[in-house]
Structure formats: structure tokens, C-alpha cells
Amino acid sequence: MGTEGMDEASNMKVVLKHYISGSAQETDMLLTAGTMKLKAPKDSNAVVVKNLFLSCDPDMIFKMTGLKREHCDPYTLGSPLTGYGVGKVLDSAHPDFAVDDLVWGITGWEEYSLISDTKYLMKIQRTDVPLSYYTGILGMPGMTAYVGFYEHCTPKKGDYVFVSGACGAVGQLLGQFAKLHGCHVVGCAGNPDTVDLLKKKFGFDDAFNYRQEPDYDATLKKYCSEGIDVYFDIVGGKMLDAVLLNLRPHGRVVMCGMISQYHLEHPDGILNLPSMVTKEARIEGFLSVNYYHLYPKFLEIILPLIKESKVAYVEDVADGLETAPKVLVGIINGLNIGKKVVAVDHH
């Protein structure tokens, strides 16, 4: 439905009913109708957007617990969830954004959003790729893979690289960066289809389904028999602990997420830290948002790789805002094949 000349529109949104303990359920969220003013308040520097695509990212589950941590405030009950998305500007009180601009950044899980904090809102210049890519390979996950690999992993040709959560938006790209760099790459994922994808589509040297492996240490000794130079950690917990036993001398553990821990009130402890000493290894985390100044450089590298099919990208698009709660819960259970995206309007 067109919104030209309209001051107000009905606005479906996904809100959080209550804070969760344990695993998230669809019933923790509610699809509700409201109305939305389509004008940005004067002198507010805000923009009003029509949301086109919403990204389902694991750290959203942490915000549903009500627990606080740095850089990650919990969701407000009864308010729309927020996350990365792609939108079209309907009205702007910000000098850098004009009506009809396409943008990506943090937005609401709703049809229309008033975005007041535009610090990390990016204008989309290139539209010769699918717009949904800006929730993934050309957005925050892509930047996370780029920054994680090139700024933190200090990779060398021939390194043995292991990636957990390897079939999500970050893992699939990081593994391919490692292959392009001449590394040997092993990944793990949560179902047989994604393990297949890692080997056949993304070019990983090997991959395994962690759900079928009762002993991660034994599994890593089998699939990473030479040991691990670089572990790119997306899941944390027991997998991280097992990796520490399998590091090569001067191994690097780079952490961008803790998917296995977000819903736990008492996160798993790490027992094998003495390995860090004996292997003279290092472990570090990072926040991709602190590297957004590198975004233009990243686009210069990634767009040609996409165009020349040197990098593959798989996304799993669900149609309609009403599917969003089911989709978000599904990514924690490893049900996504590739990057999970919600198309707000039915396609």
C-alpha cells in the first residue's frame, strides 16, 4: 500500500510479552497492531522508515532475557523488538537522509519505524545486489566476518582454521575468507543439510554436525587432526572449552558471539584455560560496530567477490512479519539454512 501524502498508517509490530528464562518460545512474543505517525519530528534528526527486511540475529535472544550487559540493553516489555534491518526513508529530519533513500541499520520489528538514533544508520548506495544482502553479507554479519578475520585472526597461508556456527551469516563468509587466504578450514553446524552446504557450497575442507557428537574433544581430534591455529568462535561454551585442548602453538581464539550461552542464567564455565599458557595462545573478543569506519573498504573487497562468484552466500528468507517470532526461535535451534531474514511484506 502506498504511503505518499499519508500522515499516519496502521503498524503491525512484534513485541516482547515477558522476559524469558531458558529457551525462547514463539509465545514469548506477540504480533500486535498499532498506528504510526509517518512524519519525523522537526529538529529531531530522526527518520521514518518503511521496513523491508529484518535480520534474525542470535544476540536478540540475550536481549529477551532482561539481563544487562555492556553494549546490550534488554528489550522493553510491550515495545517492538529491535534489530538490524533494511528500510526505505518515508520522511527525514536528518540532513544526511532524504525521502526514498534506502538504508540499513538498527530498526524496529514492525512495518514502520521512527529511528531517532541514526549514528549507525548506513545509506545503501549499491542496489545491483538484493537489498536483503544488507541484513547479512553486506551488513553487520559481513562486517563481523571481515573485521574478525583480517583485523583479529592474523591469518597466515596454510593455517588450520576452525569455525563454529559456520553456516550462519558470519561463519559462512569467514570460512570463505579463510579459504581465499589459503587456509585449511573446518566448520561445524547444527543439521546434516548445513554440513553439506559448508562442504559443497562454501568450500570448507570438512565439516561436522555438532548435535551428533557427544565428545567435542574427540571430534576435533578427528576433524582437525593437525590441531587448530585459528578458532573463530560464534558459540562459546563446551565447544570453546574443547578447542582449547586442540590449539596449535601460538593459536588464536577470536570471539564474536556466544550463541550457546545467551539463554543460560548460569553460563558454562571454561575448564581448559591452562592450554592457553602451554600453547602460548591468545584469546580476544571484538565488536564489529567499533570498526564501521572500515565499511567502505569492506564493500570495495566484498562486492567484486560476490559479482565474480568467488564468494557464495545463502540466505533463508521468510515471508511476512507474522513469521518473525517462529524464525527467531528457529535460529537458536539450528533450523536455519544460511542467513535468516524476514521480508516484512509478502513477496
N, C-alpha and C positions, 0 to 999 in steps of 0.2 A: 504494500500500500504506500502511495506517495505521501510525503510529509510536507511538501512545499506549501508555505503560507500557513501551516498549522502552528498554533501556539502550544498545543497540548496533545498528547497521544496516550492511548492505553498502553500499559507497560507490564508485560509478564516478567516475573523475576523468580530466581531460585534463592530462597532464604534458608538460614540455619535455624532449626527449631530449638535445639538444645545442644550443649557441649557433649562430646562423645567420650566414652571410656571404652577401651578395647577397639575392635574393628568398626569402621564406619559402615552404616547401612543406608540404603536409599531413604528409609523412613526418618532419618535424621534431618532430611531436607524437605522443603515444601515448595511447590510451584504455586505462586500466588499472583493475583492481578492487582495492578495499581494504575495510577496515571502519572505522567511525567511532563513537566514544562520543557518545551523544546528551545527555550531561549537561555543563553548563558548570561548570568547577571553582569551588568555593566561594571567595568573596572575590576572584574574578579580574576582575570587571566585564565578563566576556565573555558572548556569547550564542551559542547553537547555532541555526542556521537551516536549513530545507529550502529549497534554491534553486529558484525557479520560472522566472525568466527571466534570461538572461545577455546582456550588451551586448557587441557586437564593435566595438572602437574602434581606430583606426589606431595610436595610440601603443603599443598592446600589441606591435606588431611591433618597435618600438625596444627594448622590454624583452627581446625574444628574441635580440638581437644580443650581449648580455653587456656592452655598453658602458655606462659610468656617466655620469650627468649629474645635476644638481641636481633634486630632487623626483621622480626617476625611477630607482629602483634596478632592476637587471636581475632577471629571474626566477631562481629557484633551480632548478638542474637536478634532475629527478626529482620535483619538487614540482608541485602543480597550478598552472596559470596563474591569475592573479587579474585581476579587472576589475570594472566596475560590474555590479550585478545587483539583482534583486528577490527577496526571500525571506520566509518565514514563520517566526517565532520558535517553536522547539520547547522551548527551555529558556533561562533567563536568570539570570545572577548580577549583572545590572546594574539599578540602581533605576529607570532610565528606560524599560526594556523589559520587557514581560510576555509570557508564553506566548500564542501566537496573534496577536501583533502582526504587521502587515505592515511591512516595512522596505525601503529601498533604500540602496545604498552599495557599498563595495568588498567583494567576496566571492570565493570560490574557484570555479574551473571544475570543479565536482563536484556530486554530488547533495546533500550536506550539508556545511556549513562551520561551524567554530568561529571566530567573529570576535572577536578579542581587542582590536583597535584600533577602538573604536566612536566615535572623535572625529567622523567624518563620516558616521556611520550615521543616516539620517533615518527617522522613523516616518511611515508613509503614513496620512494622515487621510481622504483623499477616495478612495472606491472606486467612485464613479459614473462612472469612466472606466476603460478597460482597464488592468490592472496593468502590462502591458508598456510602457505610455507612460512609466513611471518609469525605464526604461532610456534614454529619449530625450527627447521634448518636455517631460516633467515632471521630468527628471533632470539629470545633468551636461551633456548636449548642449544642452538647453533653457536652462539657466543660462548656458552659454557664449555662446549667441546673444544672450540678453537683456543680459548684462553687456557683451559685446563691442560691441553696437550702442548701447545707451543710456549706458553709462559711458565708452566709449572712442572711438567713431566721431564724436562731436559732430555728429550729422546735422542738416542743415537741409532744409526742404521744397525740392524741385527739384534736390537734389544728384544727381549721377551716381554710382551705386554699382555696383561690380563684385565678384562673389563667386566664388571658385574652390571646387572640390569642392562645388558648390552643391546637389547632390541628397542629400547625406548628412544626418544628423540636425541638425547645426548650420547648415549652409548653407541648407537649405530654409526653416528658421524665420527666420534672419537676413534673407533676401531678402524674406520676407513682412512682417517688422517694418519694413523699409525702404519697402516699398510702402504700408503703412498710414500711414507718416510722410510720404508724398507725394514719395518719391524715384523716380528712373528707375533700374531695376535690370536688370543683365545678369549672367548666370551661365554657368559652364562645367561640363561633366560628361563622363563617360567613355564613354557609348554613346548611340545615337540615341533609345532609349526614355526615358532620363533627361532628355535635352534636350527632348523632347516634354512630359514631365511638368513641367519647370520652367516652360514657357510656358503649358500648358493647365490644370494643376492648381494651381500655386503663384503664377501671375500675374506671372511675370517678363516684362519687356518684350521681352527677347530672350535667346537662349542659343546656345551652340555646343558641338560635340564636340571637345575639345582634341586627341584622338588623330588627328583628320583634318586638323590644322592644323600644317604644317611650320614656319611662321614666326609665332610668337606676336605679335610686334610688329605685323606686317601685319594679323593677325586682330583685334587690339584696335583698330587704327585703323579697321577696317571696322565692328565691332560696338559700339565705344564711340567713335564719331566725334567726339563733343564733348569727349572726354577723361574722366578719372576723378577725382572728388572724394574718394571713399572706396573703398579696396580692402580687403575683408575676406579675409585670406589664410589658407587652410587647407592649401595645398600647398607653398608656398615654391619654391625652385629657379628654373628658367628662366622660369616664369610670373611670379614676383615681379620678376625682372630686366626682363622686357618691360613690366610695368605701370609701372615707374619712368620709362620713356620716355614714358608716356601720361598722367601725372598732370596735373591742372589746378593752377593756382596755389593754394598752401596746402592741397594734397591731404593726406589722412591714410591711412596704411597701418597697419592693425591686424591683428596676427598672433596666431592661436590654435593654429596647427599647421603641420606641415611634412611632410605625407604623402609627398611625392615624395622626401624625403631620409632617412626613417627607416632604410632598409635599406642606405644607402650608407656605406662605410667612409670615403670622402673626399667630403663633401657638395659640391654645386655652389657655385662662388663667385658673388658678385654683382658685376657689372661696371659697372652704370649708376647708382651712388650719386651721382655729380655732379649728377644731376637733382634730388636732394633739396635741393641748395643753390639751384639756379637757380629751382626752383618754390617755394622756402621751405616745403617739405613736412615732414611728421613721420612717424616710423615707431615703433611701440611694440608690445610684446607684453604678454600678461597670462595669469594662471592663474585660472580660474573658481573654483577651490577657496578662494581668498582672499576670495571675495565671498558665501560661503554664508549670511552673516548677512542677505543680501537675499532669501533663498529665500521666506519668507512673502509678501513684497511681489511677487515674481515670480509666485507662484501666484495671487494676487489679480488680476493682469493677465491671465495666460495662460488660466486655467480658463474665464472668461466668453468669451474669444475662441474657444476650442475649442467651447464649448456653442452659441455663436451662428454657428458655421461661418465665422467671419471669418478663421480660420487653418486651413489644411489640413495634414494630417500623414500621411505614407505610411511604413509600416514593412513590412519584408520578414522574416517570421518563419519560421525553420527549425525543424523538429520533431526533438527528441531530442538529448541531449548528444553522441551519436556523430557528429552533423553538424558540431559546433563547429569542428574543425580546417579543414575544407573552407570553411566560411563565413568564417572569419577571413582565410584566404589570399585568398578572393574579393574582399574589400573593397579590398585593395591593388590588385587588378587591375581595379577599377571594375565588378565584376559585380553589385553590389547595386543594387536599385532602391528607394531610400529607406533608412530606418534599419534596419540588420541586427541581428536579435535571435535568440537561440536559446531556444526553450521546452524546458526541461530534460526534462520528461516529455512524451511524445507527447500531442498534443491530439486 
